[in-house]
Amino acid sequence: MKAIERESEFSGIPASFSVRPATPGDSGIATDLFNRCSLEQLGHTEFTAEDLDHEWQSPGFDLAQDTRLVFAPDGTLVGYVELWATAPYVRMYSWGRVDPQHRGHGVGTSLLQWVENKARRRLSQAPEGTQVVLVQGTLSTDLLAQELFAIRGFSLARYFSRMVIELDGPVPDPVLPEGIVIRPFVRGVEERALIRAISVAFKDHWGYVQRPEEEDFRQWMHHIDHDPEFDPSLWFVAMAGTEIAGMSLCHNHLPEDPEMGWVGTLGVLRPWRHQGLGLALLHHSFREFQHRGRRRIGLGVDAQSLTGATRLYERAGMKVVRQYVNFEKELRPGKNLATLDLGA
């Protein structure tokens, strides 16, 4: 694909650099860029082209409108940014990378300016009178990115942690509240009920914004139907009769660590909290991973979780191994629709 006519946001990068949107055939070079950054920051790769292809095919995501790539004169991809904006468009998310060998050319600044302007052009899609923010995240150790965010008017909003446990011995038997059973979810039957239960459980997650039900359903079904790594036998539901009381949705491994199982989504609905169900779901998941030969299990968590998830994971034997930090910039003042506390 040819470079587009240079947009004003990119006037600060060298004239010999070119800019264009991503195309489906770019997942390989984009993954290479992401992994060059990961090698510098973490010492290992994190991404695969297959996962990126799946992500780029998400409902509502438009490569031509929502991405920009920056190329050096020799044709090497050196910068990338993407914007994620879904209804009700009050919290938009951006993610980007700049090649470590091409910092200092204005690439990161230009990409950040482009994605902010792109988000501002979508303000009219948010409900009238609501606050709209743009969210950026990075590793807590990536001080250059944090400095850039601060210069561009972003403020530190929240820390998130990756926690890991090494299974050195037998996993305790899950201790379930009376009347609760844990089993794999039934594909083709329980999708809508499970997706609704996830939404209800995560209303108490800091920063959560309720999406329209059908939008939520479309996004989850894209994952269920098209993710090659999706394994329904690792999606567990805690049932109280015919009601879903909680869930633990797991993945057999992470691209960056094929030996680590991953708990992608763990939640308990309010009526069943403080009864040990969260710990029981964890132990059930750990036992299944151990049965499959996984000895290392990880998950991500809000470091200041409103529901006390971090303390739960610590009780289960998990430890923080990495931290991320989210920055936010208010694009429009108004009523904040996001969950900030458990007052509701």
ChimeraX attribute file (.defattr): number of C-alpha atoms within 10 A of each C-alpha:
attribute: neighborCount
match mode: 1-to-1
recipient: residues
	/A:1	9
	/A:2	8
	/A:3	13
	/A:4	10
	/A:5	9
	/A:6	13
	/A:7	11
	/A:8	10
	/A:9	16
	/A:10	21
	/A:11	11
	/A:12	12
	/A:13	18
	/A:14	13
	/A:15	11
	/A:16	9
	/A:17	20
	/A:18	20
	/A:19	21
	/A:20	19
	/A:21	21
	/A:22	23
	/A:23	15
	/A:24	12
	/A:25	11
	/A:26	16
	/A:27	19
	/A:28	15
	/A:29	14
	/A:30	22
	/A:31	20
	/A:32	18
	/A:33	21
	/A:34	22
	/A:35	22
	/A:36	22
	/A:37	20
	/A:38	19
	/A:39	13
	/A:40	12
	/A:41	14
	/A:42	14
	/A:43	11
	/A:44	14
	/A:45	19
	/A:46	17
	/A:47	18
	/A:48	17
	/A:49	16
	/A:50	16
	/A:51	15
	/A:52	16
	/A:53	17
	/A:54	15
	/A:55	15
	/A:56	20
	/A:57	15
	/A:58	16
	/A:59	14
	/A:60	15
	/A:61	17
	/A:62	17
	/A:63	16
	/A:64	12
	/A:65	12
	/A:66	20
	/A:67	25
	/A:68	21
	/A:69	24
	/A:70	26
	/A:71	18
	/A:72	16
	/A:73	12
	/A:74	8
	/A:75	10
	/A:76	13
	/A:77	22
	/A:78	25
	/A:79	25
	/A:80	26
	/A:81	22
	/A:82	25
	/A:83	25
	/A:84	19
	/A:85	19
	/A:86	20
	/A:87	17
	/A:88	18
	/A:89	23
	/A:90	27
	/A:91	26
	/A:92	22
	/A:93	20
	/A:94	19
	/A:95	17
	/A:96	21
	/A:97	23
	/A:98	25
	/A:99	21
	/A:100	16
	/A:101	10
	/A:102	14
	/A:103	14
	/A:104	11
	/A:105	13
	/A:106	15
	/A:107	25
	/A:108	26
	/A:109	21
	/A:110	21
	/A:111	25
	/A:112	22
	/A:113	16
	/A:114	21
	/A:115	24
	/A:116	22
	/A:117	13
	/A:118	15
	/A:119	23
	/A:120	16
	/A:121	10
	/A:122	14
	/A:123	18
	/A:124	9
	/A:125	13
	/A:126	17
	/A:127	16
	/A:128	10
	/A:129	11
	/A:130	17
	/A:131	20
	/A:132	27
	/A:133	24
	/A:134	24
	/A:135	22
	/A:136	24
	/A:137	22
	/A:138	20
	/A:139	18
	/A:140	16
	/A:141	14
	/A:142	12
	/A:143	11
	/A:144	10
	/A:145	20
	/A:146	22
	/A:147	11
	/A:148	14
	/A:149	23
	/A:150	15
	/A:151	11
	/A:152	14
	/A:153	11
	/A:154	20
	/A:155	17
	/A:156	16
	/A:157	14
	/A:158	16
	/A:159	19
	/A:160	22
	/A:161	21
	/A:162	17
	/A:163	21
	/A:164	22
	/A:165	20
	/A:166	14
	/A:167	17
	/A:168	9
	/A:169	8
	/A:170	9
	/A:171	16
	/A:172	12
	/A:173	11
	/A:174	19
	/A:175	16
	/A:176	17
	/A:177	14
	/A:178	8
	/A:179	8
	/A:180	18
	/A:181	16
	/A:182	22
	/A:183	14
	/A:184	15
	/A:185	22
	/A:186	14
	/A:187	11
	/A:188	7
	/A:189	9
	/A:190	12
	/A:191	16
	/A:192	16
	/A:193	11
	/A:194	21
	/A:195	17
	/A:196	14
	/A:197	20
	/A:198	21
	/A:199	19
	/A:200	16
	/A:201	18
	/A:202	21
	/A:203	19
	/A:204	23
	/A:205	22
	/A:206	18
	/A:207	18
	/A:208	15
	/A:209	20
	/A:210	16
	/A:211	14
	/A:212	11
	/A:213	12
	/A:214	10
	/A:215	15
	/A:216	17
	/A:217	16
	/A:218	14
	/A:219	15
	/A:220	17
	/A:221	17
	/A:222	15
	/A:223	16
	/A:224	16
	/A:225	9
	/A:226	13
	/A:227	15
	/A:228	11
	/A:229	14
	/A:230	16
	/A:231	13
	/A:232	15
	/A:233	15
	/A:234	20
	/A:235	22
	/A:236	21
	/A:237	27
	/A:238	25
	/A:239	17
	/A:240	16
	/A:241	10
	/A:242	7
	/A:243	13
	/A:244	23
	/A:245	25
	/A:246	26
	/A:247	28
	/A:248	25
	/A:249	22
	/A:250	25
	/A:251	21
	/A:252	18
	/A:253	19
	/A:254	16
	/A:255	13
	/A:256	14
	/A:257	13
	/A:258	11
	/A:259	15
	/A:260	23
	/A:261	26
	/A:262	24
	/A:263	21
	/A:264	14
	/A:265	16
	/A:266	23
	/A:267	26
	/A:268	25
	/A:269	20
	/A:270	15
	/A:271	8
	/A:272	16
	/A:273	14
	/A:274	12
	/A:275	13
	/A:276	15
	/A:277	25
	/A:278	27
	/A:279	19
	/A:280	20
	/A:281	26
	/A:282	20
	/A:283	18
	/A:284	21
	/A:285	25
	/A:286	29
	/A:287	20
	/A:288	16
	/A:289	23
	/A:290	19
	/A:291	10
	/A:292	11
	/A:293	12
	/A:294	20
	/A:295	18
	/A:296	20
	/A:297	25
	/A:298	22
	/A:299	20
	/A:300	20
	/A:301	21
	/A:302	21
	/A:303	20
	/A:304	15
	/A:305	16
	/A:306	15
	/A:307	20
	/A:308	11
	/A:309	19
	/A:310	22
	/A:311	14
	/A:312	15
	/A:313	20
	/A:314	14
	/A:315	11
	/A:316	18
	/A:317	13
	/A:318	20
	/A:319	17
	/A:320	19
	/A:321	11
	/A:322	15
	/A:323	18
	/A:324	19
	/A:325	20
	/A:326	19
	/A:327	20
	/A:328	22
	/A:329	20
	/A:330	16
	/A:331	18
	/A:332	16
	/A:333	11
	/A:334	14
	/A:335	13
	/A:336	16
	/A:337	17
	/A:338	17
	/A:339	18
	/A:340	15
	/A:341	13
	/A:342	11
	/A:343	6
	/A:344	7
